[in-house]
Amino acid sequence: MKDLILPAVSVAVKFGLASMTALGAVLLAGGAKAADVYSPMVPETQQVVTEEGWTFAVAPYFWAAGISGEVGSFGLPPVDINADFGDIFDHLDFGAMAIGEARYDRYSIFADIMYSKISGSAGTPRGILASSASVSSETFAGLIGAGYSVLESNSGRLDVVVGARVWSVDNDISFSGGILDGVSRNDGATWVDAVAGFRGNYAITPEIYLTGWGLVGAGEADIDWDVAGAVGYRFNDRISAVAGYRALGVDYSSDGFVFDVVQQGPILGLVMRF
C-alpha cells in the first residue's frame, strides 16, 4: 500500500502543495511627493480618499514562483520537492490573489490573500491495487497586519509592521482501477503564525521608485518569513509598471504532516489608479 501511494503523493507535493506559489505579490508604490508614495504592500490600482483623510487601495497580483523543500502527507515519510513555475502552471486549476490596505496618516491596516487549487494524476506500479491515482491540493495563505510609519519624507516611507498569517493546506488522493478502485483519502493542516518586520518605498525620480518588505515570525510553524523587492516605473498618474523578486518560506510539521518549503520567483505588474 505504501509503495502505491508514494508515487501519487510525489505528484501531489510537486504540483499540489506548490500551487500557492503560481501567482504572487506585486509591490507597487511611487512618486516624488510624500502624498504620492503609497504603501509597498499595496499596488496603486484603486486609491480613494475619504473626508476623514483615510485612503484605501486594492489590487490583484501575479507571482511566477517555483517551490523547493520537504513535504509529507497521508502518514508517509517526507519527500523532497523541487518544481519550477512551468511545472506548477501546467497543473493549475485555479488561482486568485489580492492585496488591500487602509491608511490614515502614519497608520495602516493591510491584508494579503493567496488561494490556489492544483490537480494531477500518475500511474501506479504494477496496476494491481490500482491503475492510477489522482491528487488535488488547495492552499490558502492570508496575512493581515497593521503598520506605523517611523520614517516619512517627500521621497519615501518606512513602516514598522506586525501581523498574523493563516495557512491552510488540504490534500485529496483517489484511486482508479484495481482493488482500491474508488478509494479516496484526505489530509491537511491549518495553522497561524505571528510576523513582524518592515516595509518601505523610495522614489529615485518622479517616475522611478524602489519598494519592498521583510517579515519574519513564528507560531505553530517553527519559522515563517517573507521578503520582496521591486523597481517600478510610473508612466503617468494612473498607470505604472513594476518588476522584482519575492521569496516566502515556512517550516511547519504536526502529526506526520510536513510543509517545510521555500517559494520564490519574479514578480511583474501593471498598476492602474482610479
SVG drawing of the C-alpha trace seen along z (x, -y; Angstrom):
<svg xmlns="http://www.w3.org/2000/svg" viewBox="-16 -66 33 73">
<polyline fill="none" stroke="black" stroke-width="0.4" points="0.0,0.0 2.8,-2.4 4.6,-1.7 1.3,-2.5 0.6,-5.8 4.1,-7.3 4.3,-8.0 0.9,-9.7 1.9,-11.7 5.0,-12.8 2.8,-14.3 0.7,-16.0 3.5,-17.7 5.3,-18.7 2.2,-20.1 -0.3,-20.5 1.4,-21.9 3.4,-24.2 0.2,-25.7 0.0,-28.9 3.3,-30.0 1.9,-30.0 0.8,-33.6 2.4,-36.2 2.8,-39.6 3.3,-42.8 4.7,-45.7 3.6,-49.0 4.2,-52.5 5.9,-55.6 6.0,-59.3 8.1,-62.3 5.8,-63.7 5.0,-62.1 1.3,-62.1 2.1,-60.1 4.3,-57.4 1.8,-54.7 2.4,-51.5 4.7,-49.0 2.3,-46.2 -0.5,-47.6 -0.5,-48.3 -1.9,-51.7 -4.8,-50.0 -7.5,-52.0 -7.0,-54.8 -9.9,-56.6 -9.6,-59.5 -12.5,-60.0 -13.5,-63.2 -11.8,-61.9 -8.4,-61.6 -8.5,-57.8 -7.0,-56.3 -7.9,-52.8 -6.2,-50.6 -7.0,-47.2 -5.2,-45.1 -4.8,-41.6 -1.2,-40.5 0.9,-37.9 3.9,-35.9 5.7,-33.4 7.3,-31.4 8.7,-27.9 9.0,-25.8 11.6,-23.7 11.8,-21.9 10.3,-18.9 6.7,-17.9 4.9,-14.9 1.3,-13.8 -1.0,-10.8 1.3,-9.4 4.1,-8.8 7.8,-9.8 8.5,-13.4 9.7,-13.7 11.9,-16.4 10.3,-18.6 11.8,-21.0 9.3,-22.4 9.7,-25.5 6.9,-27.8 6.3,-26.0 5.7,-22.6 3.2,-24.3 1.4,-26.2 0.7,-23.1 -1.3,-21.7 -3.0,-24.8 -6.8,-24.6 -7.5,-28.0 -5.6,-30.7 -6.5,-34.1 -4.5,-36.6 -5.1,-40.2 -3.8,-42.8 -5.7,-45.6 -4.8,-48.5 -6.5,-51.2 -4.2,-54.1 -4.7,-57.1 -1.8,-59.5 1.1,-57.3 -1.2,-54.3 -2.1,-51.5 -4.1,-48.2 -3.3,-45.7 -4.2,-42.2 -2.6,-39.8 -4.7,-36.8 -3.4,-33.9 -5.5,-30.9 -4.9,-28.2 -6.0,-24.7 -3.8,-22.2 -4.5,-18.7 -2.6,-15.9 -2.5,-12.1 0.0,-9.3 0.1,-5.6 0.9,-3.2 3.4,-0.3 2.1,3.0 -1.5,1.8 -2.8,4.5 -4.0,2.4 -4.9,-0.5 -4.2,-1.5 -3.8,-5.2 -4.0,-7.7 -5.3,-11.3 -4.3,-14.0 -5.5,-17.6 -4.3,-20.2 -5.9,-23.5 -3.6,-26.0 -4.6,-29.2 -2.4,-31.8 -3.8,-35.0 -1.9,-37.8 -3.5,-40.6 -1.5,-43.3 -1.0,-46.9 1.8,-49.3 3.2,-52.6 5.5,-54.9 8.6,-55.6 10.3,-57.5 8.4,-59.6 9.7,-62.3 8.9,-63.7 10.8,-60.8 9.6,-57.8 8.4,-56.0 9.5,-53.2 6.8,-51.3 7.2,-49.0 4.5,-46.3 3.1,-43.4 0.6,-40.8 -0.6,-37.2 -0.6,-34.8 -3.1,-32.0 -2.1,-28.9 -4.3,-26.1 -3.3,-23.1 -5.8,-20.5 -4.8,-17.4 -7.0,-14.7 -5.9,-11.4 -8.2,-8.9 -7.5,-5.6 -9.0,-4.2 -9.0,-0.6 -7.7,2.5 -8.5,3.4 -8.6,-0.1 -10.9,-1.4 -13.0,-4.3 -11.0,-4.6 -10.0,-8.2 -8.3,-9.8 -7.9,-13.4 -5.1,-15.0 -4.2,-18.6 -3.5,-21.2 -4.4,-24.8 -2.1,-27.0 -1.4,-30.6 1.9,-32.4 2.7,-35.9 5.1,-38.0 6.8,-41.4 9.2,-43.5 9.5,-46.5 8.1,-47.7 9.1,-50.7 9.4,-52.6 11.7,-55.3 11.3,-57.5 14.5,-57.8 12.9,-60.2 9.3,-61.3 8.9,-58.2 11.2,-55.5 10.8,-54.1 12.0,-51.2 9.7,-49.3 9.9,-46.1 9.3,-44.4 10.9,-42.0 8.8,-40.0 9.8,-37.2 8.0,-35.3 6.8,-32.0 3.9,-30.4 2.6,-27.0 5.3,-26.9 9.0,-26.9 9.6,-29.9 7.6,-32.0 9.4,-34.6 8.7,-36.8 11.0,-39.2 10.5,-41.1 12.0,-43.9 10.9,-45.6 11.6,-48.5 8.7,-50.5 8.2,-53.0 5.3,-55.5 4.1,-56.2 1.6,-58.8 -0.7,-59.5 -2.8,-56.5 -0.6,-53.8 2.8,-52.3 4.7,-49.1 6.8,-47.1 9.2,-44.2 11.0,-42.5 11.5,-39.3 9.8,-37.7 10.8,-34.8 8.4,-33.2 9.3,-30.4 7.6,-28.4 8.6,-25.3 5.5,-23.5 5.1,-20.0 2.5,-18.3 1.2,-14.7 3.0,-13.5 2.1,-16.4 5.1,-18.3 5.2,-21.6 8.8,-22.9 9.2,-24.9 10.7,-28.0 8.7,-29.6 10.4,-32.2 10.3,-33.9 9.9,-37.1 7.0,-39.5 5.6,-41.6 2.7,-44.0 0.8,-46.8 -0.7,-49.4 -3.8,-51.3 -5.0,-54.1 -8.5,-55.5"/>
</svg>
